[in-house]
Every structure is written in structure tokens, then in C-alpha cells.
């Protein structure tokens, strides 16, 4: 049974994840995965899969807020969403078959590439 302290840690990790996602419009998963691994002790695959479940409602809340604020144009949403759903399906299938070390290396590579891209 989860303790109050563990639930508080989970809630704080969720709040940080949501804040990063809301502030930057993305990136919540980049925070959620390491937090889930550290706070819950989840392994690589469980942390990635759980991060997706955590991020889904966060993304919905952020998208509604951005939409109401007039921050994006509708013409991109449908084609990008179709691509994102297809990519999400393929990625989830790959998560099920790749070894943990491969998932970890790919995740680190994506994070490094994003960091380098931000610096350039």
C-alpha cells in the first residue's frame, strides 16, 4: 500500500512534469521519465510507458489552454495528429521489443539532440 509520503512524491513529480509541459508546450515526458525512475523506482520501459499515461491529460490541459489563448493555427493539427498517432503506435510497439539498454540509449540520444538543437 502506498504511503502518504510516496503519494506526495508522486504528486510533486507530476506537478513538475505538468509545469514543464505547460511552459514549453512539450518536454514533460523528458522530465517524467527520470522522475518516475527516481521517485517510483520503475525500470526503463515501465517509466516510459507510465510517462505517456501521465502526459496524456497534461497535454490535453495544455492544448485547451493554448487553443483558448489563440496560440496555434488549426491547419496543422489534423495532419500532425495523424502522424503523431502513427508514430506513437510504432514507438509503443518498439518499446515492447527493444531491450532496456536500447531504450535508454535512444532516450539519451534524443535528449542530447534536443539540447544541442536548443544551443544552435
C-alpha distance (Angstrom), angle and dihedral (degrees) to the residues before:
residue distance angle dihedral
X1 . . .
X2 3.78 . .
X3 3.74 117.8 .
X4 3.77 125.3 -133.7
X5 3.81 88.8 -111.0
X6 3.83 91.8 54.1
X7 3.80 91.6 48.0
X8 3.80 89.6 49.5
X9 3.83 90.8 50.9
X10 3.81 90.0 49.3
X11 3.81 91.5 49.1
X12 3.80 92.2 49.1
X13 3.80 91.0 48.4
X14 3.81 88.3 50.1
X15 3.80 91.8 49.1
X16 3.80 91.4 52.1
X17 3.79 90.7 47.2
X18 3.80 91.7 49.6
X19 3.80 93.0 47.1
X20 3.81 92.3 52.0
X21 3.80 91.5 46.4
X22 3.79 93.4 47.1
X23 3.79 94.5 44.7
X24 3.79 97.9 46.6
X25 3.80 100.9 26.2
X26 3.79 88.7 -124.0
X27 3.73 139.9 22.8
X28 3.78 98.2 81.9
X29 3.79 89.3 118.8
X30 3.79 90.5 53.3
X31 3.79 86.8 59.8
X32 3.81 96.9 35.8
X33 3.81 96.8 56.7
X34 3.82 97.2 55.7
X35 3.80 91.0 40.4
X36 3.79 92.3 50.7
X37 3.78 90.6 49.2
X38 3.79 92.1 48.9
X39 3.80 101.6 37.0
X40 3.80 99.8 37.6
X41 3.78 99.6 24.5
X42 3.80 90.1 -127.4
X43 3.78 118.8 164.1
X44 3.79 123.3 -115.2
X45 3.82 99.2 -87.1
X46 3.81 96.2 39.8
X47 3.82 90.5 49.6
X48 3.83 92.2 51.2
X49 3.80 93.6 46.2
X50 3.81 92.9 46.1
X51 3.81 91.1 47.2
X52 3.80 89.2 59.8
X53 3.80 91.0 52.7
X54 3.81 90.1 48.2
X55 3.80 94.0 46.3
X56 3.84 96.9 49.3
X57 3.83 96.6 75.3
X58 3.81 90.9 36.8
X59 3.80 90.3 55.3
X60 3.81 91.1 47.4
X61 3.82 91.2 52.6
X62 3.80 91.9 46.4
X63 3.82 92.6 46.5
X64 3.81 92.1 51.9
X65 3.80 90.8 49.0
X66 3.81 92.4 48.0
X67 3.81 91.2 46.0
X68 3.80 93.0 50.7
X69 3.80 89.1 47.5
X70 3.82 91.6 52.9
X71 3.80 94.2 -120.1
X72 3.81 99.8 141.1
X73 3.79 141.6 38.5
X74 3.78 121.6 -122.1
X75 3.82 99.8 -133.7
X76 3.77 92.9 78.7
X77 3.80 98.2 46.2
X78 3.83 101.8 77.8
X79 3.82 99.9 44.4
X80 3.80 92.8 40.6
X81 3.81 90.9 47.4
X82 3.79 91.8 51.5
X83 3.80 89.8 51.4
X84 3.81 92.0 45.1
X85 3.81 92.8 51.0
X86 3.81 91.4 48.5
X87 3.80 91.2 47.0
X88 3.79 91.0 46.6
X89 3.79 91.0 53.1
X90 3.80 92.5 49.5
X91 3.80 92.1 45.0
X92 3.81 92.6 49.7
X93 3.80 90.5 50.1
X94 3.82 90.2 49.4
X95 3.81 91.0 49.5
X96 3.78 88.0 59.1
X97 3.81 94.4 55.1
X98 3.81 106.1 30.8
X99 3.79 119.1 91.2
X100 3.83 116.2 -110.4
X101 3.80 92.2 -109.1
X102 3.82 91.6 55.5
X103 3.82 90.9 50.6
X104 3.79 89.7 49.4
X105 3.82 93.6 48.6
X106 3.82 92.8 47.5
X107 3.81 90.7 48.2
X108 3.82 91.5 50.0
X109 3.82 90.0 47.5
X110 3.79 92.5 51.9
X111 3.81 91.7 47.6
X112 3.81 91.8 48.6
X113 3.80 92.2 47.5
X114 3.79 90.8 50.1
X115 3.80 90.7 49.3
X116 3.79 93.2 49.0
X117 3.81 90.4 46.6
X118 3.80 90.1 53.9
X119 3.80 90.9 51.8
X120 3.83 93.9 52.0
